[in-house]
Amino acid sequence: MNKDNILFAIIGLLLGSIIGFIFANSVNQRGYEPRAAATNPAGSNLPADHPQIPMNGVAEQAEGMAPAAITEAIERARKEPNNFDAQVEAAQLFYQINRFDEAIEFLLKANQLRPDDYATLVRLGDANFDSQNYETAEKWYTAALVKNPNDVPVRTDLGLTFFLRQTPDIDRAIKEYRTSLAREPLHEKTLQNLTAALIRKKDAKEAQATLAKLEQVNPSNEALTKLRTDLEALSGSTQSPVKKRA
């Protein structure tokens, strides 16, 4: 099989995956938040004591695109390796169907073309995060935050890379969450993740206080039930008069 045939075979497989994704997406009517990350496939692999993380994702670029346009986008990225926009577009298409290795491949090419592009740094963090390469995701999020230390969602995702890795660094995760909250005290996702981390650390007093803030920010937050249950479980496992959470 020659190079062109291999390329078209890859595009054909991708096209079928994207069409299937769009169909399933339209049936399930799933919503996405504007920024990529955390999205998230990793959510199914969260520790048992961590509430589910709200799904994020890139704009659903494949939605509404004709099959020919999808094929053209992937083919253009392969044939024009110096075309930054083409690399990003192809990466987004792969990202949307959870083909993170291919998404990372194109994003790395984009990063080589424009090393200082902030959005590409964040997307590389997101793609590695969602493929559970948390140490690598840390690298890209950190590089992004050097350029924009005030990006609260990115810093919170950086904290999650420490919480979710095989050998968690709970203290470092908490440090990043607190830095986020210093900039945006009522950021819902950060309050949720900080509460879970404090529960893991068995810091009951602060966990209770953080949970109270989360309840005020969004009384309908889907993680509240689990967080309350974990707190009650921890309270029952200790003889301390202070409420603690698991």
C-alpha positions in Angstrom: 0.0 0.0 0.0 1.6 3.3 -1.0 1.7 6.5 1.1 -1.4 8.1 -0.4 -3.5 4.9 0.1 -2.4 4.8 3.7 -3.3 8.4 4.1 -6.8 7.9 2.7 -7.3 4.8 4.8 -6.5 6.7 7.9 -8.8 9.5 6.9 -11.6 7.0 6.1 -11.3 5.5 9.6 -11.3 8.9 11.2 -14.3 10.1 9.2 -16.3 7.0 10.2 -15.4 7.7 13.9 -16.4 11.3 13.7 -19.7 10.6 12.0 -20.5 8.0 14.7 -19.5 10.5 17.4 -21.7 13.2 15.9 -24.6 10.8 15.8 -24.2 9.6 19.3 -23.7 13.2 20.4 -26.9 14.3 18.8 -28.8 11.5 20.4 -27.4 12.1 23.9 -27.6 15.9 23.6 -24.4 16.3 25.6 -23.3 19.9 26.4 -19.7 21.1 26.5 -18.1 24.0 28.3 -15.9 26.3 26.2 -12.4 25.3 27.4 -10.9 21.9 26.8 -9.9 19.7 29.6 -10.8 17.8 32.3 -13.0 17.2 30.8 -13.4 14.1 30.8 -12.5 10.5 30.0 -10.3 10.6 33.0 -13.4 11.1 35.1 -14.2 7.4 34.9 -10.8 6.7 36.5 -11.0 9.2 39.4 -10.2 7.9 42.9 -13.2 6.5 44.7 -13.3 9.4 47.0 -13.2 12.1 44.3 -16.5 13.5 42.9 -16.9 13.5 39.2 -15.4 16.4 37.3 -17.7 18.4 35.0 -17.0 17.6 31.4 -15.1 20.2 29.4 -14.2 20.1 25.7 -13.2 22.1 22.7 -15.9 23.6 20.6 -17.6 20.8 18.7 -16.0 21.6 15.4 -17.1 18.4 13.7 -20.7 19.3 14.3 -22.2 20.6 11.1 -19.1 19.8 9.0 -19.7 17.9 5.8 -17.7 14.6 5.5 -15.8 16.1 2.6 -14.7 19.0 4.8 -13.5 16.7 7.5 -11.5 14.7 5.1 -10.1 17.8 3.6 -9.0 19.2 7.0 -7.1 16.0 7.9 -5.5 15.7 4.5 -4.5 19.4 4.5 -2.8 19.0 7.9 -0.8 16.0 6.6 0.2 17.7 3.3 0.9 21.1 4.9 3.1 20.4 8.0 4.0 24.1 8.2 0.4 25.2 8.3 -0.3 26.1 11.9 -4.0 26.4 11.6 -4.3 23.1 9.7 -2.5 21.3 12.5 -4.8 22.8 15.2 -7.9 22.0 13.2 -6.8 18.3 12.7 -5.9 18.1 16.4 -9.4 19.3 17.4 -11.1 16.7 15.2 -9.1 13.9 16.7 -9.6 15.2 20.2 -13.3 15.2 19.8 -13.4 11.5 19.2 -11.0 10.7 22.0 -8.1 9.9 19.7 -5.7 11.8 22.0 -2.4 10.4 20.6 -3.2 11.7 17.1 -4.4 15.0 18.6 -1.1 15.4 20.5 0.8 14.6 17.3 -0.8 17.5 15.5 -0.6 19.8 18.5 3.1 19.1 18.9 3.6 20.2 15.3 1.6 23.3 16.0 3.7 24.0 19.0 6.9 23.7 16.9 5.5 26.2 14.5 4.4 28.7 17.2 6.1 27.8 20.5 4.6 30.9 22.2 1.0 30.2 21.3 -0.9 30.1 24.6 -3.9 28.1 23.3 -1.7 25.4 21.9 0.1 25.0 25.2 -3.3 24.6 27.0 -4.6 22.1 24.4 -1.4 20.0 24.8 -2.1 20.0 28.5 -5.7 19.0 27.9 -5.0 16.2 25.5 -2.4 14.7 27.8 -4.7 15.1 30.8 -7.5 13.3 29.0 -5.1 10.5 28.0 -4.1 10.2 31.7 -0.5 11.4 31.0 -0.7 13.6 34.1 3.0 14.3 34.5 3.2 15.5 30.8 0.0 17.5 31.2 1.6 19.2 34.2 4.5 20.3 32.0 2.2 21.9 29.4 -0.1 23.5 31.9 2.9 24.9 33.8 4.3 26.4 30.5 0.9 28.0 29.8 0.7 29.5 33.3 4.1 31.1 32.9 2.5 33.1 30.2 -0.8 33.7 32.0 -0.7 32.9 35.7 -4.2 34.2 36.2 -5.9 31.5 34.2 -7.9 29.9 37.0 -9.3 26.9 35.1 -5.9 25.9 33.8 -4.3 26.2 37.2 -7.1 24.1 38.7 -6.5 21.5 36.1 -2.8 21.6 37.0 -3.8 20.8 40.5 -5.8 17.9 39.3 -2.7 16.4 37.6 -1.1 16.1 41.0 -4.3 14.6 42.6 -4.9 12.0 39.9 -1.4 10.7 39.1 -0.5 7.2 40.2 1.4 8.6 43.2 -0.7 11.6 44.2 0.8 14.8 45.6 -2.2 16.0 47.6 -0.4 18.9 49.2 0.7 20.2 45.8 -2.8 19.9 44.4 -4.2 21.8 47.4 -1.6 24.5 46.8 -2.7 25.0 43.2 -6.3 25.1 44.2 -5.7 27.7 46.8 -3.8 29.8 44.3 -6.8 29.6 42.0 -9.1 30.6 44.7 -6.9 33.5 45.7 -7.6 34.9 42.2 -11.3 33.8 42.0 -12.6 32.9 45.4 -16.0 31.5 44.2 -14.7 29.4 41.3 -17.0 26.3 41.5 -14.8 23.6 40.1 -11.9 24.7 42.2 -14.0 24.7 45.4 -15.2 21.2 44.5 -11.8 19.8 43.8 -10.3 21.5 46.9 -13.0 19.9 49.1 -12.2 16.5 47.7 -8.5 17.0 48.2 -9.0 18.2 51.8 -11.1 15.1 52.4 -8.3 12.9 51.2 -5.9 14.8 53.5 -8.4 14.3 56.3 -8.5 18.1 57.0 -12.1 18.0 58.2 -12.3 21.6 59.5 -11.2 23.2 56.2 -13.1 20.7 54.1 -16.3 21.6 55.9 -15.7 25.3 55.3 -14.9 24.8 51.6 -17.9 22.6 51.2 -20.1 25.3 52.7 -18.7 27.8 50.1 -19.4 25.3 47.3 -23.0 24.9 48.6 -23.4 28.7 48.4 -22.0 29.0 45.0 -24.1 26.2 43.5 -26.6 24.4 45.7 -27.3 22.1 42.8 -23.7 21.0 42.2 -23.8 17.3 41.4 -20.8 16.5 43.6 -22.4 17.7 46.8 -24.2 14.5 47.7 -20.9 12.5 47.5 -18.9 15.1 49.3 -21.5 15.2 52.1 -21.5 11.4 52.3 -17.7 11.3 52.5 -17.7 14.0 55.2 -20.2 12.0 57.3 -18.1 8.8 56.8 -15.0 10.5 58.0 -16.8 12.0 61.0 -17.9 8.5 62.0 -14.4 7.2 61.7 -12.8 9.6 64.1 -13.5 10.6 67.7 -12.5 14.2 67.1 -15.4 16.6 67.9 -14.7 18.4 64.6 -16.5 17.1 61.6 -14.2 15.4 59.1 -14.7 14.2 55.6 -13.5 11.0 53.9 
